[in-house]
Amino acid sequence: MAVVVGGVSSGTALQDRRLPHPPRRIPLLGDLFSFRSDQPSQSVSALATRLGPLFEFAFLGARYVVAAGADVVTELNDETRFCKHLGPDMVALRVVGGDGLFTAHNDEANWRRAHTLLMPAFSQAAMRRYHPTMLAAAGELTGAWDRAAQTGAAVDVSADTTRITLETIGRCAAGYSFGAFQSARAHPFVENMVEALVGCDRLGVLRATFLPAFLGDRYERKVRQHAAEMHRVTDAIIAARRVDGLGHHDDLLELMLTPGADGEPVLDEANIRYQLINFLVAGHETTSGALSFALYFLSTHPEVFARARHEVDRVWGENPEPPFEQVAKLRYVRRVLDESLRLQPTVPAYYRAAREDTVLAGEYRIRKGEWVLALTTMLHRDPRWAGPGLAPVDEFDPDRFAPVHLRARPAQLYKPFGTGERSCIGRQFALHEAVLVLAALIRRYDLVPDPDYTLTVAERLTLMPKDFHLGLRRRGGT
């Protein structure tokens, strides 16, 4: 959701009262020059600091409405009044993900069917089953980082967190290894995924404007080419499982391929492919970004790193393979992750549509089906995130998530995984994996940041640190 910034159709009822918009609007072009196509979410967040809690943004005939204030976003989170909506970029993403859980429309039967079927795969019992696989993948990452530390080479953090999260979801969801650490080059699935996501962002923007359709056709052809390569990988995974036979695995793919009580497939063949694509993409993109940002903040806040390491040493001791229960006991490491997701939510926004005609923010009428973008990046910087003894809201401070501060703050101020019944089904999977990996790295390495590096954020489906490298020193005794 990084490019199209939310909105409603032109002529919407929201025009009854003029919304703030960027200055120096140009006929036809609109606010085009207030918007960086390579940094759309960051551009809109910057506008929000000047334009307030609810504003509009228009270009090339398309008009969008963005909710940045916590009170307005809280209204949008009300499931009785609003629901998830697929904005133009998300509709474009259906070329890749079809009617999978993440990209399905609310009224598509396969969403409810798959959600019910797959919920057991994210239970605590399932997390226990995945834990050894997550440990094994973390071991491959530390093996690669050990070699880098020995040679003095800096590591590409975002590339390596992408490798481990893809490897983890591949093994846990489908018993499939991408061999992520066997080559310096990214797996072809990732290469095609990145190109497809960038293309979907651009395609969504173009389709929303008055520009001729043929301009978007070029991007759609490219997206379809990359999607076909991704589908080739998932189809091969599914075919291999069918050859291997059912009854030998306990994972997402097994659930999807196992017939229902009537002996018939619960999900059709095409939807199984789309569900697997959804999990492989969403299941590693968000977690890799979260890990990368957390490592950036740890590397630039040595006092936080020291506290986190002290906790890992105390809870895990010298156990090379900490059991499942010891991950949840790393409460300060979890706060580090939570605060990283607050400052840099890897999914920067989500779309919400009105279920019926309603009034937003007490004065703006919105018709049934019209949609607004809830800007998570600004919700997470609401002034209520500050408080006695805490750093300003724009600074990194894991103590914001200490119980005493959590109890004093509305829960609606924190939405890194979306909201409502369409929020991320894999939230607990992602959190367990991220805390485990982060703790393993904290325990094993001293992080050496590049003093000349300034955090730059890359945008595709999610947000990710760009060109972020770390030097490593292997800690003695680990």
C-alpha positions in Angstrom: 0.0 0.0 0.0 2.9 2.3 -0.6 1.8 4.3 -3.6 -1.9 5.0 -3.8 -2.6 7.1 -0.8 -6.2 6.5 -0.2 -9.3 8.1 -1.4 -12.8 8.3 -2.8 -14.2 9.0 -6.2 -14.4 12.5 -7.6 -17.7 14.1 -6.8 -17.8 12.4 -3.4 -20.0 13.7 -0.6 -16.8 14.6 1.2 -16.7 17.6 -1.0 -19.6 19.1 0.9 -17.0 20.7 3.1 -13.7 21.6 1.6 -10.8 19.5 2.9 -7.3 20.9 3.4 -5.0 20.1 0.5 -1.4 20.9 -0.5 -0.7 24.5 -1.5 -0.2 25.6 -5.1 -2.6 23.1 -6.7 -2.4 23.2 -10.5 -5.4 22.6 -12.8 -5.4 19.0 -14.1 -2.1 18.1 -12.5 -3.5 18.8 -9.1 -1.0 18.2 -6.3 1.4 16.1 -8.4 4.5 18.1 -7.4 3.8 17.6 -3.7 4.2 13.9 -4.2 7.4 11.8 -4.8 6.6 8.7 -6.7 9.5 6.8 -5.1 8.5 7.9 -1.6 4.7 8.1 -1.7 4.0 7.2 1.9 6.7 9.4 3.2 5.4 12.3 1.0 1.9 11.9 2.4 3.1 11.7 6.0 5.0 14.9 5.5 1.8 16.5 4.1 -0.1 15.3 7.2 2.2 17.2 9.5 1.0 20.4 7.7 -2.5 19.7 6.7 -4.0 18.1 9.8 -6.1 15.0 10.7 -8.1 14.7 7.5 -7.0 16.1 4.1 -7.2 15.5 0.4 -4.7 14.9 -2.2 -5.4 15.0 -5.9 -3.5 14.5 -9.2 -4.3 13.8 -12.8 -8.0 13.6 -12.2 -8.0 11.3 -9.2 -8.9 12.6 -5.7 -7.9 10.9 -2.5 -8.7 11.4 1.1 -6.2 10.6 3.9 -7.0 10.2 7.6 -3.9 11.1 9.7 -5.4 12.0 13.1 -5.9 9.4 15.7 -9.6 10.3 16.4 -10.5 10.0 12.7 -8.6 6.8 12.3 -10.3 5.4 15.4 -13.6 6.1 13.7 -12.5 4.3 10.6 -11.5 1.3 12.7 -15.1 0.9 13.9 -16.1 -2.4 12.2 -19.8 -1.5 12.5 -19.3 1.5 10.2 -16.3 0.7 8.1 -14.6 -2.3 6.6 -11.4 -3.2 4.7 -11.2 -1.9 1.2 -8.8 -2.7 -1.6 -7.5 0.5 -3.0 -6.2 0.8 -6.6 -2.8 -0.5 -5.9 -4.2 -3.5 -4.0 -6.6 -4.2 -6.9 -3.5 -4.2 -9.1 -1.9 -6.7 -6.7 -4.6 -9.2 -7.4 -2.8 -10.0 -10.6 -0.3 -11.7 -8.3 -2.4 -12.7 -5.3 -5.9 -13.2 -6.7 -8.4 -13.9 -4.0 -5.9 -14.9 -1.4 -6.5 -13.8 2.2 -4.6 -10.5 1.9 -5.9 -9.5 -1.6 -9.5 -10.8 -1.5 -12.5 -8.6 -1.5 -14.7 -8.8 1.6 -17.6 -10.4 -0.3 -15.5 -13.2 -2.0 -16.5 -16.6 -0.6 -12.9 -17.8 -0.7 -11.8 -15.3 1.9 -14.2 -16.6 4.6 -13.6 -20.2 3.6 -9.8 -19.9 3.7 -9.8 -17.8 6.9 -11.8 -20.4 8.8 -9.7 -23.3 7.3 -6.4 -21.7 8.1 -6.9 -20.2 11.6 -5.7 -23.4 13.3 -2.3 -22.9 11.5 -1.7 -19.8 13.7 -2.8 -21.2 17.1 -0.3 -21.4 19.9 0.0 -25.2 19.3 1.0 -24.4 15.7 3.6 -21.8 16.9 5.2 -24.6 19.0 5.5 -26.8 16.0 7.0 -24.0 13.9 9.5 -23.1 16.6 12.3 -25.6 15.8 12.0 -24.6 12.1 12.4 -21.0 13.0 15.5 -21.9 15.1 17.0 -23.8 12.2 16.5 -20.9 9.8 18.0 -18.5 12.4 21.0 -20.8 12.6 21.5 -20.4 8.8 21.5 -16.6 9.2 24.0 -16.6 12.1 26.2 -19.0 10.0 26.3 -16.4 7.2 26.9 -13.6 9.6 29.7 -15.6 11.4 31.5 -15.7 8.1 31.0 -12.0 7.5 32.3 -11.2 11.0 35.3 -13.4 10.4 36.3 -11.6 7.2 35.3 -8.2 8.4 32.7 -7.8 5.6 29.6 -5.7 6.3 26.3 -7.4 5.9 23.3 -6.1 3.9 20.7 -6.1 6.6 17.6 -5.9 4.6 18.7 -8.5 2.1 19.6 -10.9 4.9 16.4 -10.4 6.8 14.5 -11.0 3.6 16.4 -14.3 3.2 15.6 -15.6 6.6 12.0 -14.6 6.7 11.4 -16.1 3.2 13.2 -19.3 4.3 11.1 -19.4 7.5 7.7 -19.0 5.9 8.6 -21.3 3.1 9.5 -24.1 5.4 6.7 -23.5 7.9 3.9 -22.9 5.4 4.8 -25.5 2.8 7.8 -27.5 3.9 9.9 -25.9 1.2 13.4 -24.5 1.4 14.3 -21.6 -0.9 18.0 -22.2 -0.2 18.1 -18.6 0.8 21.6 -18.6 2.2 23.2 -20.9 -0.4 23.7 -18.0 -2.9 24.7 -14.4 -2.7 21.9 -13.7 -5.2 18.3 -13.3 -4.1 16.1 -16.2 -5.0 14.2 -15.7 -8.3 10.9 -15.7 -6.4 12.1 -12.6 -4.5 13.5 -10.9 -7.6 10.2 -11.3 -9.4 8.2 -10.4 -6.3 10.0 -7.1 -5.9 9.5 -6.2 -9.6 5.8 -7.2 -9.4 5.2 -5.1 -6.3 6.8 -2.0 -7.7 4.8 -2.6 -10.9 1.5 -3.0 -9.0 2.1 0.3 -7.2 2.6 2.1 -10.5 -0.2 0.3 -12.2 -2.6 1.2 -9.4 -1.8 4.9 -9.6 -2.1 5.0 -13.4 -5.5 3.2 -13.4 -6.8 5.8 -10.9 -6.1 8.8 -13.2 -7.5 10.1 -16.4 -4.3 9.0 -18.3 -4.8 6.7 -21.3 -5.2 3.0 -20.5 -2.3 2.0 -22.7 0.1 3.7 -20.3 -0.9 1.3 -17.6 -1.0 -1.7 -20.0 2.8 -1.7 -20.2 3.0 -2.1 -16.4 0.3 -4.7 -16.3 2.2 -6.8 -18.9 5.3 -6.6 -16.8 3.4 -7.4 -13.6 1.8 -10.4 -15.3 5.2 -11.7 -16.5 6.7 -11.5 -13.0 3.5 -13.0 -11.5 3.8 -15.9 -13.9 7.3 -16.7 -12.6 6.1 -16.5 -9.0 3.2 -18.8 -9.8 5.6 -21.2 -11.5 7.4 -21.5 -8.1 4.3 -22.0 -6.1 2.8 -24.5 -8.6 5.9 -26.5 -8.3 5.7 -26.6 -4.5 2.1 -27.7 -4.6 2.8 -30.4 -7.3 5.7 -31.7 -5.2 3.5 -32.0 -2.2 0.9 -33.9 -4.2 3.6 -36.4 -5.3 4.8 -36.8 -1.8 1.3 -37.5 -0.6 -0.8 -36.1 2.2 -0.6 -37.0 5.8 3.2 -36.5 6.2 3.2 -32.8 7.0 1.5 -30.4 9.5 1.5 -27.1 7.8 -0.6 -24.6 5.8 -0.3 -26.4 2.5 -1.4 -29.7 4.1 -4.5 -27.9 5.4 -5.3 -26.5 2.0 -4.9 -29.8 0.2 -6.7 -32.0 2.6 -10.3 -32.7 1.5 -13.2 -31.6 3.7 -15.6 -33.8 5.5 -17.6 -34.4 2.3 -14.4 -35.6 0.5 -14.3 -32.5 -1.7 -11.6 -29.9 -1.7 -12.3 -27.0 0.6 -10.4 -24.6 -1.7 -10.2 -24.7 -5.4 -6.9 -25.3 -7.2 -6.4 -21.6 -8.2 -7.2 -20.4 -4.7 -4.6 -22.7 -3.2 -2.0 -21.1 -5.4 -3.2 -17.6 -4.5 -3.2 -18.4 -0.8 0.3 -19.8 -0.9 1.5 -16.7 -2.8 -0.2 -14.4 -0.2 1.5 -16.2 2.6 4.9 -16.3 1.0 4.8 -12.6 0.1 3.1 -11.0 3.1 4.6 -13.6 5.5 8.1 -12.5 4.9 7.9 -8.9 3.6 6.5 -7.3 6.8 8.7 -9.3 9.1 11.9 -8.6 7.2 11.2 -4.9 7.3 10.5 -5.0 11.1 13.7 -6.9 11.8 15.7 -4.5 9.6 14.4 -1.4 11.3 14.8 -2.9 14.8 18.5 -3.7 14.0 18.9 -0.1 12.8 17.5 1.3 16.0 19.6 -1.1 18.2 22.8 -0.2 16.3 22.2 3.5 16.9 21.0 3.2 20.6 23.7 1.3 22.5 22.0 1.7 25.8 18.9 -0.1 24.4 21.1 -2.7 22.9 22.8 -3.3 26.3 19.5 -3.7 28.1 18.2 -6.1 25.4 21.4 -8.2 25.6 21.2 -8.4 29.4 17.7 -9.7 29.1 18.6 -12.3 26.5 21.5 -13.5 28.6 19.4 -13.7 31.7 16.5 -15.6 30.1 18.3 -17.8 27.6 21.6 -18.3 29.3 23.9 -20.4 27.3 21.2 -22.6 25.8 22.0 -22.7 22.0 18.4 -23.7 21.2 16.0 -21.9 23.6 12.6 -23.6 24.0 9.4 -22.0 22.7 8.4 -20.6 26.1 11.6 -18.6 26.5 10.8 -16.4 23.5 7.7 -14.9 25.1 9.8 -14.2 28.2 11.9 -11.7 26.3 9.7 -8.8 27.2 12.2 -6.0 26.6 13.2 -7.4 23.2 9.5 -7.4 22.3 9.3 -3.8 23.3 12.2 -3.0 21.0 10.3 -4.7 18.2 7.1 -2.9 19.1 8.7 0.5 19.2 10.4 -0.2 15.8 7.0 -1.0 14.3 5.6 2.2 15.9 8.2 4.5 14.4 8.5 2.6 11.1 5.4 0.6 10.5 6.3 -1.7 7.7 2.7 -1.4 6.3 2.3 2.4 6.4 -1.4 2.6 5.8 -4.6 0.7 5.2 -7.8 1.4 3.3 -11.3 1.6 5.0 -14.6 1.9 3.2 -18.0 3.0 4.6 -20.5 0.2 5.1 -23.4 2.7 4.9 -23.8 6.5 4.4 -22.2 8.1 7.4 -20.5 11.2 8.8 -16.8 11.3 9.4 -15.1 13.5 12.0 -18.5 15.0 12.8 -18.9 17.1 9.7 -17.9 15.2 6.5 -20.5 13.1 4.9 -19.3 9.9 3.2 -21.4 7.6 1.1 -21.6 3.9 1.3 -18.6 2.3 -0.5 -16.4 5.4 -0.5 -13.0 4.9 1.0 -10.4 6.7 3.0 -6.8 5.8 3.8 -5.9 5.4 7.5 -2.3 6.6 7.8 -0.5 4.4 10.3 2.7 6.4 10.2 0.9 9.4 11.7 -1.4 7.4 14.0 1.8 6.0 15.6 3.1 9.6 16.2 0.1 10.9 18.1 1.1 13.2 21.0 -0.2 10.6 23.5 2.8 8.4 22.7 4.8 10.9 24.8 4.6 11.0 28.6 6.6 11.5 31.8 10.0 10.0 31.5 9.6 9.1 27.8 11.4 10.5 24.8 9.5 12.7 22.3 7.2 10.8 19.9 9.7 11.1 16.9 12.4 9.4 18.9 13.1 5.7 19.6 12.1 4.6 23.2 11.0 1.0 23.9 9.8 2.0 27.3 6.7 3.4 25.7 5.6 -0.3 25.7 6.2 -0.9 29.4 2.9 -2.0 31.1 2.5 1.3 33.0 2.5 3.3 29.8 0.4 0.8 27.8 -2.4 0.9 30.4 -2.5 4.7 30.1 -2.8 4.8 26.3 -5.7 4.0 24.0 -5.1 0.7 22.2 -6.4 2.2 19.0 -3.1 4.2 18.7 -1.2 1.2 17.6 -2.1 -0.7 14.4 1.0 -2.2 12.8 -1.0 -5.2 11.7 -4.1 -3.5 10.4 -7.5 -3.6 12.1 -10.7 -5.6 12.4 -11.5 -9.1 11.1 -9.2 -8.5 8.0 -6.2 -7.7 10.2 -3.1 -9.8 9.8 -3.9 -13.5 10.4 -0.2 -14.2 10.9 0.5 -11.6 13.5 1.6 -14.1 16.2 3.8 -16.0 13.7 5.6 -12.8 12.7 6.1 -11.6 16.3 7.5 -15.0 17.5 9.8 -15.3 14.6 11.0 -11.7 14.8 11.7 -11.8 18.6 13.5 -15.1 18.2 15.7 -13.9 15.4 16.4 -10.5 17.0 17.4 -12.1 20.3 19.7 -14.6 18.5 21.5 -11.7 16.8 21.7 -9.6 20.0 23.2 -12.4 21.9 25.8 -13.3 19.3 27.1 -10.0 17.7 28.2 -6.5 18.5 26.6 -4.3 15.9 28.9 -1.8 14.2 27.0 0.9 12.4 28.3 3.0 9.5 28.8 6.5 11.0 28.1 8.0 7.6 24.7 6.2 7.1 21.5 8.1 7.4 18.3 6.1 7.5 16.6 6.0 4.0 13.4 4.2 3.6 12.6 2.2 0.4 8.9 1.7 -0.5 7.2 -1.2 -2.3 4.4 -3.2 -0.8 6.0 -2.4 2.6 8.7 -0.1 4.0 12.3 -1.3 4.3 15.6 0.4 5.2 17.5 1.1 2.0 21.2 0.5 1.6 21.5 -0.4 5.3 24.7 -2.3 6.2 26.2 -3.3 9.5 29.7 -4.3 10.6 29.7 -7.3 13.0 32.0 -8.4 15.8 31.4 -11.9 17.1 30.8 -11.8 20.8 33.2 -13.9 22.8 31.9 -17.1 24.2 29.0 -17.4 21.7 
